[in-house]
Amino acid sequence: MKTTAILAMAAAMALAVAACPAVPNQNLPDAKLVQQFQPRDLSTHSVRSIRQVTIDRVAVMPIVAAVPFGGDPLAPGAADVITADAYQQASGAWKVVPQNQVMRAVANVPSGVSLDDAALQVGQAVGADAVLYGTVERYVERVGVGYAADKPASVAFSLKLVDMKSKQVVWTGRFSKTQQPLSSNIFNLPTFLENKGQWVKANELAKEGVAQAIDNLRASLGSAPGGRAPSPAQPN
């Protein structure tokens, strides 16, 4: 009953906003108007030559913690969760180098090497066509229960794909999302309904973000899954 009441209230609020005459920039189509108010959870960039990149075998490096100064400490296991999601999503698109091989290659990278250079060394060591790697900047767990959270989950991470043939980072993506209550942003209604009116956990946000990122990467490379055509990354 509580769930039904919440969803009914959300729908009523959405209709009320839709009927409101005081809407900025009335000349915009409805879809574009809504898009103006929706947070851009995933931002991406790719090189113009990305369609010439051929990938068969991908190495997924462990995600590295990179909390900015003054940022919240990462919840336990944050980097492992995103690494596992990235490995799973990549496995559905390409042949993925076994993680034990990747970990051995990572262990042989000298200390003090930048993450970009480490990715090149790992890719060469395992014979990959490309390496997917990145950092997690924010991973804050939800405080409270699903229907009454005291603090929402919040996740931010960045991914890169380096092409081993050109030694160039051909795609980058950054996902950043903090679940917002419907009262703060009425245009969160689709997400609110999808989550059944509940506050999600950090691992659910992370999984959503990695799936969006890999879909975008595949579209940018020209290999969108299942006939879908998600928006490719904006060329640099």
N, C-alpha and C positions, 0 to 999 in steps of 0.2 A: 504493500500500500504506500509506503514512504517513497519508494522509487517512482511509482505511478504519479504521485502528487508532485514530485520534483520535476519530472518530465513535462507534466501538464503546465506547471508554472513557467518552465523554460520556454515552451512553445508559445504561451500567452505573451511573455515578454518579447519574444522575437516578432510576433505579429504587431505588437504595440509599436516597436521601433520601426518596423517596415511601414506602418501607417503614418508615422510622424512626418509632417510637412517640412519641418526645419532640418533638411538634409543638405550638407555642403555640396557644392558643385553638382547641381541637378542635371547638367547636361551629360554626365557620365552614365554609361549603361550600368544596370544594377550589379552585374558581375564585377565590373571594374571598381565600382563604388565599394563593394564589400571587401575587395582585395586591398583597397587603400587602408582599411582598418585592421586587417589580419596581420599578425606578426609574421615576418619572414623567418621561419625556423631554420631553413637551410639556404646558405649562400654558397655559390660555386663559381669557379673560373676554369677555363681550359685554354690551351694554346690553339691557334687556328689550324695547325697541322694534325690535330688529334685524330681525324678520320683516316690518316695514313698509318696510324699505329696499329700493328698487328700483335695481338696477345693470345697466347695459347696457355701458357703456364705462369701462374702468379704466386709470388711469395707474400705471405701476410706476416709482417713483423709485429712483435708485441707493442701494444699502445703504451706510450710513455706518459707519466704524470708530469704536468707542467702548470701548476697552479700559479697564477699571477700574484705579485706581492699584495698582501692584504686579503687574498681570496680565502674562502672557506676551505678547510681541510677536506680532502676527498673521502667519501665513505669507503669502508674496507672493501677491497676487491673491485674497485671501480675500473681500473685499467684492464683487469682480466675479463670483466663482463663485456666491455666494448671490443676487446680483442676477439673473444669467442663469437660475438655477433658478426664482426667483420669477416672472420674465417668462414662462418656458416653461409653468409650472404655471397661471398666470393665463390664458394664451392658450387653454388647454383649457376654460376656464369662461366667459370673457367676451370681448368685443371689447377689445383692448388698444391703447392709444395708441402709435403708433410711437415707438421709443426716441429717434430724432433730434429729434422734437418735444418730448419730455420733457426731453432734455438742453438744448435751447435755452431752455426755460422755467426750468430749474434755474439756468442761467447768468445769468438776469435777476433772480434772487432776491438782494436786498441782503445783504451780509455781516453777520453778527451776529444774523440772524433765527433763531429757534428752529426745530427740525426740524418740529414740529407746524404752526407758522405757514407754513413753507416749503411743506409739503404742500398747504395750502389755496391758496397762491398758484399753485403749479404746476397744481393741479386746475382752478382758474379759468381759467388761461391756455390750457390745452389742451382745455377743454370736457369734462372727464371727470365721470362720475357719482360716482366714488370714486377715492381714491388709496391705493395700497399702498406702504408705506415702512417703514424700520426701521434697526436697527443690528446690527453683529456685535461681540460682546464677547470671544469666544474662538475661535481657529481655529489649533489646534496640529497639525502634520502628524505622521503616524506615523514613528517612527524604526526602521528595520530592515525585514526582508522580511515577506511575508504570513504565513508560518508561524512566524516567530521574531522578533517585534517587540521592540525594547528599550524602546520607549515608545509607548503607544497614541495614536491620533488623538483629538482632543477638540474639540468645536464647541459654541458657544453663540451664539444670535442672537435678536433680538426683531423682531416684525412688528406693524404697526398698519394698520387700514383706517379712513380717514376718509370719512364720507358728505358729499358736497358740498352736498346740499340742506339738511341740518340743521347742517352745519359741526361735526359731532360725531364723535369717535372711537368707532365702534360695536363694534369688535372688536380685541383684542390677543392675541398669542400669543408664548410664549417657549419655545424649544427649547434644551435643554442636555443633552449626552451625551458621555461618555467611555467608549470601549469597555472592558469589563471582562473579565478572563480567567475562564474557567469555574470555576477553582479558587476565585475570590473570591466568586462568586455563582452557585450551581447553577441558579437560576431564569433565567439568561441562556441556557439550553439552546436555546430556539427560535431566538434570534438567532444563537447559535453555529453551529447547523446550517444556517441560512439563508445564512450567510457561508462555508459549507463549511470551518469550522474555521480561518478566516483572520482576520488583523488587517486591518481595512479602512482606507482612506485618509480624510483629512479631507473631501475632496469627496464621498465616498460617504455619510458621515454627514450632510453638509449637504443633499445631495439628498433623503435620507430625511426629514430634518426639515422641509424646505420642503413636500414632498409631504403629510406629516401635517398641517402647518399649513393648507394650502390646502383639503384635504379637510374639516378641521374648520370652516374659514370658510364653505365652501359649505353644510355641514350646518347651521350656525348661521343662515345666510340662508334656509335652506329649499330649497337647490338642490344636494343631494348628487348626485355623478356616478354614472351607470350603475346607478341603483337602490340604491346602497349607502346605509347610514344610519349614518355614524360619529357618535360622541357629540358633540353640539353644545357650544359653550362655556358655561361657567357664567355665568348672567346676573349683572350687578352689582346 
